[in-house]
Amino acid sequence: MLHCRRCHACHKGMFCNKKCQVLGWKDHRSECKAFKSHDAIANIEVRLLGRIVTRYK
């Protein structure tokens, strides 16, 4: 069974290991702030769209 690492700040972001977490931080940083400020997290499609919009902002 694969054990994923959760982001310690928002507890929503998941990464396969420490290396992936470090590499993914640039993309996760802005969504991490949003996750911490909102109790209900939207479905995966909405989260992916948010990541795309943030990346090309």
N, CA, C and O of each residue as an XYZ file, in Angstrom:
228
protein
N       0.838     -1.176      0.000
C       0.000      0.000      0.000
C       0.887      1.244      0.000
O       1.863      1.326      0.745
N       0.533      2.206     -0.844
C       1.293      3.437     -0.954
C       0.949      4.371      0.197
O      -0.225      4.614      0.478
N       1.960      4.885      0.850
C       1.753      5.835      1.948
C       2.131      7.221      1.449
O       3.291      7.471      1.119
N       1.167      8.114      1.394
C       1.405      9.481      0.923
C       1.669     10.407      2.099
O       1.206     10.177      3.216
N       2.423     11.454      1.819
C       2.699     12.492      2.817
C       1.676     13.598      2.651
O       1.399     14.030      1.532
N       1.119     14.055      3.747
C       0.192     15.188      3.713
C       0.961     16.460      4.040
O       1.939     16.447      4.788
N       0.493     17.551      3.462
C       1.058     18.864      3.780
C       0.788     19.140      5.257
O      -0.338     18.973      5.724
N       1.810     19.557      5.987
C       1.651     19.824      7.417
C       0.851     21.090      7.686
O       0.282     21.243      8.767
N       0.799     21.994      6.722
C       0.090     23.263      6.921
C      -1.413     23.136      6.702
O      -2.198     23.564      7.548
N      -1.826     22.547      5.564
C      -3.255     22.499      5.236
C      -3.868     21.115      5.442
O      -5.088     20.997      5.552
N      -3.059     20.086      5.494
C      -3.496     18.697      5.653
C      -4.341     18.203      4.483
O      -4.988     17.162      4.596
N      -4.352     18.927      3.359
C      -5.116     18.521      2.178
C      -4.207     18.079      1.045
O      -4.510     17.116      0.341
N      -3.096     18.777      0.867
C      -2.160     18.413     -0.188
C      -1.514     17.078      0.125
O      -1.153     16.809      1.271
N      -1.369     16.238     -0.897
C      -0.765     14.920     -0.699
C       0.369     14.728     -1.692
O       0.265     15.103     -2.860
N       1.449     14.140     -1.207
C       2.646     13.954     -2.004
C       3.167     12.538     -1.791
O       3.015     11.963     -0.713
N       3.786     11.983     -2.836
C       4.252     10.593     -2.734
C       5.439     10.451     -1.785
O       5.607      9.400     -1.167
N       6.261     11.485     -1.660
C       7.399     11.452     -0.740
C       7.918     12.875     -0.522
O       7.354     13.828     -1.060
N       8.964     13.018      0.245
C       9.519     14.339      0.574
C      10.005     15.060     -0.683
O       9.799     16.265     -0.826
N      10.639     14.337     -1.578
C      11.146     14.941     -2.815
C       9.993     15.524     -3.633
O      10.096     16.646     -4.128
N       8.909     14.783     -3.778
C       7.738     15.276     -4.514
C       7.130     16.488     -3.814
O       6.647     17.411     -4.469
N       7.155     16.483     -2.501
C       6.613     17.606     -1.739
C       7.431     18.868     -2.006
O       6.866     19.945     -2.199
N       8.741     18.740     -2.015
C       9.612     19.884     -2.281
C       9.409     20.378     -3.713
O       9.294     21.581     -3.947
N       9.366     19.450     -4.668
C       9.187     19.833     -6.068
C       7.807     20.435     -6.327
O       7.664     21.304     -7.188
N       6.804     19.987     -5.602
C       5.446     20.459     -5.810
C       5.069     21.693     -5.022
O       3.962     22.208     -5.176
N       5.975     22.182     -4.172
C       5.631     23.307     -3.301
C       5.259     24.558     -4.087
O       4.345     25.277     -3.683
N       5.933     24.840     -5.189
C       5.635     26.042     -5.970
C       4.164     26.049     -6.391
O       3.504     27.084     -6.310
N       3.657     24.922     -6.832
C       2.256     24.825     -7.247
C       1.318     24.748     -6.052
O       0.202     25.266     -6.109
N       1.746     24.120     -4.988
C       0.863     23.906     -3.844
C       0.745     25.138     -2.949
O      -0.252     25.289     -2.242
N       1.725     26.002     -2.967
C       1.766     27.137     -2.041
C       0.483     27.964     -2.049
O      -0.075     28.234     -0.986
N       0.004     28.372     -3.226
C      -1.189     29.229     -3.277
C      -2.448     28.466     -2.894
O      -3.321     29.012     -2.219
N      -2.554     27.199     -3.320
C      -3.749     26.444     -2.951
C      -3.721     26.083     -1.473
O      -4.774     25.901     -0.861
N      -2.542     25.977     -0.899
C      -2.413     25.681      0.525
C      -3.062     26.790      1.347
O      -3.777     26.522      2.313
N      -2.808     28.028      0.958
C      -3.423     29.171      1.648
C      -4.939     29.098      1.555
O      -5.638     29.353      2.536
N      -5.449     28.750      0.374
C      -6.900     28.647      0.183
C      -7.467     27.505      1.018
O      -8.533     27.652      1.615
N      -6.777     26.378      1.070
C      -7.248     25.233      1.850
C      -7.344     25.588      3.327
O      -8.284     25.178      4.008
N      -6.373     26.350      3.821
C      -6.378     26.713      5.240
C      -7.489     27.698      5.577
O      -7.976     27.713      6.707
N      -7.897     28.522      4.614
C      -8.903     29.546      4.902
C     -10.337     29.086      4.643
O     -11.276     29.796      5.002
N     -10.529     27.914      4.027
C     -11.875     27.409      3.731
C     -12.035     26.017      4.326
O     -11.179     25.150      4.147
N     -13.126     25.815      5.027
C     -13.365     24.505      5.633
C     -13.712     23.452      4.587
O     -13.160     22.351      4.600
N     -14.621     23.791      3.686
C     -15.058     22.828      2.670
C     -14.158     22.953      1.443
O     -13.975     24.042      0.898
N     -13.613     21.842      1.029
C     -12.748     21.824     -0.143
C     -13.539     21.260     -1.312
O     -14.207     20.233     -1.186
N     -13.460     21.935     -2.445
C     -14.191     21.521     -3.636
C     -13.646     20.201     -4.178
O     -12.590     19.725     -3.762
N     -14.391     19.631     -5.110
C     -13.969     18.358     -5.686
C     -12.669     18.510     -6.475
O     -12.189     19.622     -6.694
N     -12.123     17.404     -6.887
C     -10.796     17.378     -7.508
C     -10.746     18.181     -8.801
O      -9.720     18.791     -9.102
N     -11.835     18.196     -9.575
C     -11.843     18.953    -10.823
C     -11.699     20.452    -10.557
O     -10.966     21.143    -11.264
N     -12.390     20.944     -9.553
C     -12.302     22.364     -9.206
C     -10.914     22.688     -8.669
O     -10.363     23.747     -8.970
N     -10.351     21.795     -7.885
C      -8.999     22.012     -7.360
C      -7.986     22.059     -8.496
O      -7.085     22.898     -8.485
N      -8.122     21.167     -9.477
C      -7.212     21.146    -10.620
C      -7.342     22.432    -11.431
O      -6.334     23.007    -11.839
N      -8.561     22.884    -11.667
C      -8.774     24.132    -12.394
C      -8.125     25.306    -11.656
O      -7.504     26.165    -12.282
N      -8.266     25.343    -10.350
C      -7.627     26.392     -9.559
C      -6.118     26.374     -9.702
O      -5.487     27.428     -9.771
N      -5.538     25.192     -9.746
C      -4.086     25.069     -9.904
C      -3.651     25.582    -11.278
O      -2.635     26.267    -11.397
N      -4.420     25.249    -12.309
C      -4.096     25.710    -13.663
C      -4.182     27.228    -13.746
O      -3.285     27.871    -14.292
N      -5.246     27.800    -13.213
C      -5.418     29.255    -13.244
C      -4.285     29.942    -12.492
O      -3.741     30.936    -12.971
N      -3.931     29.433    -11.343
C      -2.858     30.027    -10.544
C      -1.521     29.955    -11.271
O      -0.734     30.901    -11.221
N      -1.265     28.853    -11.935
C       0.011     28.677    -12.628
C       0.174     29.672    -13.775
O       1.274     30.171    -14.012
N      -0.908     29.960    -14.481
C      -0.817     30.833    -15.653
C      -1.280     32.252    -15.384
O      -1.562     33.001    -16.319
N      -1.360     32.619    -14.153
C      -1.770     33.954    -13.739
C      -0.692     34.967    -14.005
O      -0.870     36.150    -13.715
